Amino acid sequence: MIKVENITVRFGGVIAVNDVSIHVKAGQITGLIGPNGAGKTTLFNTINGVQKAPEGHVYFEGKEITNGRGYKLCEAGISRTYQQINLFLGMSVLDNVMIGQHCRIPYGLFGSLFHTPAMRRQEQAAREECIRCLEMVGMADKKDLPAGALPYGEQRLIEIARALATKPKVLLLDEPAAGMNPSETSWSSAFRTVGRATENRAHSSCSEGNRSPAENSPDEISRRSASYTCLY
């Protein structure tokens, strides 16, 4: 599904990602773990086109996508969240999630200007899809509230629902529980719902010192934790 080969990213004299390779198969849940500064976010950025990779290659479904445009990669099926929350705080929860559906709505400029029957049907279908995404993260009952009126943990859930609304084939979650307290992370059951089709195929990658990650099952990575510098 996603294959990264020998990616290296430098910022001046700092090597953020050093010759990293990783392969994530379809239906696989992969955790990329490592200390601050290990290059996890930078690697995500190179996969979805935010950061140019001067060295190495990224492949998606067998096609090279290295340094592709972000919106094109989203249309192809790669979606993500970011460490920092990026919501339109004055808009409703549902409208924020609807933004994720726009890459899947086929109506064009004509339909938008004249509100054709086809456009209205597609818009209604998009709303229903977004409500389903909010149901998956337990936020459907707050769909009409302003996003800015909700606490941090719930805003994070809105971002995850928006990413799901793009109907991704690959979903990249960059520290989705960062800044949350234990009660706010109770939404982890939502990911069990999202990941049922994976048949519990979990996989962990441990990144240390910006080098290619060690890869194994979560239990094995945990057992060998004394050999790695990782945050769990």
N, C-alpha and C positions, 0 to 999 in steps of 0.2 A: 504494500500500500504506500507507505512513506519510506524512502531509503535515502539516507544521508551518507555521502562518501567524502571523507578527507576534507571536511570543512575547516577552514582557518579564517579567523577574523581578527584584525589588528586595529587598535585605536592609537595611532602614533607609535610609541614604543611599547605599548601594552598589548600582549596577546590575550584577547578575551576568550577565544575558542581556538584550540590548537589541534589540528588534524583529527577532528572528531568524525566517527562513523557510527551509524545506528540504523537499525532496520525494524520498523513496526509493521506487523502484518494486519490484514483486515480482521476486525473483530477482536483485536487484542487491546487490553488495557495496559498501558506502559507508564510507569512512574519514573520521572527523571529527578533524582534527588542529589543534593550536594550543598556545600556551605555557600554563604554569600560570596559572590565574586567568582563562582565556579564557571560561569558562562551559560547558565541555563536559559535565561531570558534572551540572551544574544542568539543562542541556537534556535529558539522559537522564532525570533525575528528573521533569521535567514530562511526558515522554512516557509513563512507566510509573506515574504517579500518586503517586510519593513526595513530590514538591514541587508545591504548588498554583501555578497560573499566573494571576495577577490580570488579565493582559492577553494576548490572542491566543487561538488555537485549535489543537487537535491533532485530526487525523482518522486513522482506521484503517479501511481497506477501505471508504472512503466514508462512514463514520459518525463523528460527532463523539464524542471520548472525553476531552475536556478535563477535567482534575481528576477523572478516574474513579478508582475504588477499585483498588488494586494487585492484589488477588486476582482481581477481575473481569477486569482487563486480562490477567492471566496466563491465565485460562481462555479468553479470546478469542484468545490466541496471541502475546502479547508477553512475552518473557522476557529476563532480563539477568543479568549478573554485576556485582560492585561492585569498587571499588578495594581496599577492605579485605576480607580473607578472612573469610567468615562460615560456618564449618563447626561441626558438633557433634563436637568433637575426641575424645570418648570413644566415639563410635559408629564402626562399620566404614565403610570406603569405600563399599560397596554400599548400606548403610542411609542414608548421606548422600544418595546419588543417588536412592534410592527416594522421598525426600521430594519431589523434583520430579515424580514420577509421580502423587502423590495427587490432583492436580487433574484427572487423566484416569481415575481409577478410579471406576466408577459405584456400587459397593456403598455402602450407607448405614449408619446406626447399628445396625440389626437384624443385618446381615451381620457387622459388626465385633464385636458382642457374642456372637453364637452361632456364628461361624466356619462359615457355611453353605458347602455345596459350591461355589456360585457365587462366593462371596467368595474361597475358596481358589484357584479357577481364575483369577480376576482378579488375585489377588496374585502367582501364579506367572507370569502373562503380564507383569505389571509388572516382576518381577525379571529376566526374560529381556530385556525392553526396556532396562532399566538396564545390564545387562551389555553389550549392544550399544553403548550410549552410552560406556561405559568402554573398550570395544575401539576406538572411534573416536579416543580420545585416548591410547591406549596404556597404560591403567591396569587392564585386566581381570585381570591376574595378581596384583594387589594388592587385590582386592575385599574380602577378608576381614580385612585389616589395619586397626587403628585409624587414623582419619584424623590424629589428633594425633601419630602416630609417624612421619609422612612429612615430607620436607623441603618448604620453601615452594613450590617450583616444582610439585611433584606435588599439593600441596593446591590450587593454582590450577587444575590440570587437573580435579580433582574438582568444583570449582565449575562449570567449563565443562560437564562431563558432566551435572551436575545441571540446569543450564539447558537442555541438549539433551533431557533426560528429560521436560520439560514439553511436548515436541513443538511448539516455537514456529513461528509463521509469520514472526515478526521476532525476531531475536536481537541484543540490545544488549550489547556487550562493552566494559566500561569499563576501559581500560588493562590488557588481559589479560596482557601481558608485563612489567608493572611489577615491579621488584625481582628479575627473573630474570637469570641469567647466560647466555652464549651457548649452553652445552650444554643448559640447561633450555628454551630457546626452540626446540629442534629439533622440538618437537611441532607446529610450524607446518604440517607435512604433514597433520596432522589436519584443519586448516581447508580444505586443498585437497580432502580427502575430503568434508567437510561441504558445501563449496560447488560440487561438480561440476555440480549442476543449474543453476547460475547461468550456465553457458556463458561463463565468464571475463569477465562484464560487471562490471568494477570501476569505482569512482567515488570521488573524494576531495573532501572539503569542508574548506577551510582557514578556521579561525575566528581572527579577529584583533581584539583590543580589544572583545570581547563583542558585536560587530556581526554582521549576517547574513554567513554564510560565502561565500567565493568557491568556485565549484563547477566541476570539470573532471575530466579523466582524471588518473590518478596521474602519468603522464609529463609532462603539461602543468603540473600543480601543481609538480612538481619543477623543471621548466625555468624557471618563473617564481618560484622560491623567493626570489630576491633582493628581490622586491616584497612578500613576506609575512614575518611574524614567526611561524614555525612550528617545531615540533619533529617530527622524523621518526623 
